[in-house]
Amino acid sequence: MTELGQTDSRPFAEVSRSLLRETILEAADRLVAASNWSAVTMAQVANGAGVSRQTVYNEFGNRAELARAYALWSAQGLLDDVERSVAMHRDDLLDALVSTFSTLLAVGHEHPLIRALADDDGAGELASALVSGTRSLLVVVASGRLVDIITGTWPELPAPSVVAVSEVLVRLAVSHLLLPSSPPDEAAAQVAEVLRPLLESLRA
């Protein structure tokens, strides 16, 4: 997003395509929020975005690619919340990560993507779209973003440990979101208990 008073330096065609993709993904998000992914059609997405169905196919190729793009786009929105939460607790690494974990679980519980992943009664299309080989693209992308957030806030921390902590937190969050066994605050307290020794050693 360009700040008020600033101009986007990208070529017009690139800006237009970015806006088109954003419009289509926002339409998909509204449909998923109102129903579930298995019930969403390409025609409905096109109608919601105010474009032709062929335009959606031209942009994403097929339904599986749209599912992948939507899931990664939607996950970035959740990670924007994570970044804001970390910024609010930047004076305490443990408090930042625990509060962020709690917030992520509380917000994610009603998030269209998380509900869609949990309720997908098709062939697991959204989940399948997020797996490349034996690795989850959602975990890879979210972990990478969390690494950037942590190192940008605490650049003195050792990079290998930040990478390890980030992936563990993301995997724990995904597990708790899809298979909740306790309220967000309780889950966050458990994470704090486990990570406290490691995080304190990193800050030391």
N, C-alpha and C positions, 0 to 999 in steps of 0.2 A: 504494500500500500504506500502511495506517495504522500509525504507530509504536505499540509496546506502551504501553498505558496511555492512549492517545488514542482519541477517538471520531471517526468519520467524520461530518462535518457535512452531507453531501449527503442529499437526501430518500431514504427507504427504497427507493422504486421505482427511482431512479437507481442506487443501490448494487447492488440486485438484478440489474438489467440488465447492469451492468458485470461482475459476477461471472459471469453467464450467458455473456456474450461471451468472457470470459477462459477459461472452462471449455471452450467449443466450440473456440476457437482452439488451446488446449493439446492437445485431442484431435486436431485437424487436424495439429498439429506432430508428434505421436507417429506418426501414420500416414505422413506424408511422410518422417520419419526411417527408417521401416521399409520403405518402398517408394518410389514417386515420385508426383508430383501427378496425373499422367494416370490412375493406377490408383485414386485415392482417390474414393469416392462420398459423396454427401450422407448416405446411410443409414449408411455406416461412421462418418462423423464424428459423427452423432447417437448411434449406439450407443456410441462411445468416450466421448462426453460424458455419457451417461446421460440423454439427453432424446429426444423424438420427432423424427422427420425433419421434421415440420411446424414444430416449434419452431425448427429450424435455418433453414428457409425463411422463417419469420416474422421472424427476427432479421436475416438477410442478404439475403433476396430471391431470389437465384439463385446458381448456382455461381460465376459470374464475380465477383460482389460478395464472395463468401466468399474467393475467390482473392486479390482485392485487399486485403481486410481482413487475411487471414492474412499476406500478404507484408509489409505495412507494420508489423503487430504484431511479426513475427519480426525485421524489420530494426531495430526499436527495441531488441530484446534485444541485438543486436550493438553498437548504439550505447551501450548501458549499459556494455559492456566498454570501449569507447573512452573514455567519461567517466572510468572508474576508472583507466585507463592514463594519461590526461592528468594526473589528480590526483597520481599517483605521480611525475611528472616535471615538476611545475609550476615548478621552478627554472630550466628550460632549454627554451625554446619549440621549438627545432629538435629537441632530443633527445626531447621529448614527442611531437611529431608523427611523427618517424621511428619511434620505439619503438611508438607506437600503430599506425602503418601496418603494421609487421612483425607485431604481435600480431593485428591484424585479418585479415591474410592467413593466418596460421597457424591461427587459430580458425575463420575463415570457410571454409577448405578442406573441413572436415567438417560445416559447419553445414547443417541440413536445407534451409533456404531456398536457399542458394547451390547446393547439389547439385541441388535441384529445378529451379532456373532453368537450370542447365547441362544437365540430363538430360531436360528436358521434351520428350517425344516426341508430345505431343498436337498442338494447333495453336498451340503457344507460349502456352498459356492464362495462365500466371502472368506471363510477360513482357508479354503484351497487356494484362493487367489493370493493369499498372503504367505504362501509357502513356496520357496524356491529350493529345489533339492531337499535337503534335510533341515534347512534353516528357515525360521520365520522372518519374513521381511518386516513384519510389524515390530518384532523384538529388535531387529538390526537397526531399523530407522529410529525407533524410540530411544534405544540405548545410545545411539550416536548423537541424537539431539540432547539427551540428558548429559552426556559427556561435555558437550559444548557449553551447556548451561552451568555445570559445576566448575569447569576450568575457567570459564569467563568470570565467575564470581570469586573463586579461590584459586588463582593461577599457581600458587605455591605448592599445591598438592601434587604428589607423584602421579604421573599419567597412567601407569599400569594399574594402580589401585583404583583410580577414578573410573577406568574402563570396567574393571571387575565389579565395583559397587554399583555402577549404573546398570549393567546387565542384570545383576541380581535383583535390584529394585524393580526394574521393568518386568522381569519374569514373575516376581512376587505379586506385583500389581495386577498383571494379566490373570494370574491364577485366582487371586481374591475377587477380581471383578466377574470372572466367568463362573467361579465355583465358591461363592461367599460362604464362610463358616462362622463369621463373627461380625459385629458392627464395625464400621470404619475406624473409630477411635481405638477399639480393642486390637484390631489388626495392626494399626500403626504403633501401638504400645509394644506389641510383640516384635515388630521390626526394630524398634528402638533398642529393645533389650538385646537382640542379637547383634545389631550393628554398632552399639555403643563402644565396645572395646576397640574395634577396628578404626572407627572414626576418631576416637580420642588419640589413638596412636598416630594417625595421619596428621592431626593438628599439632601433636607434640613434636 
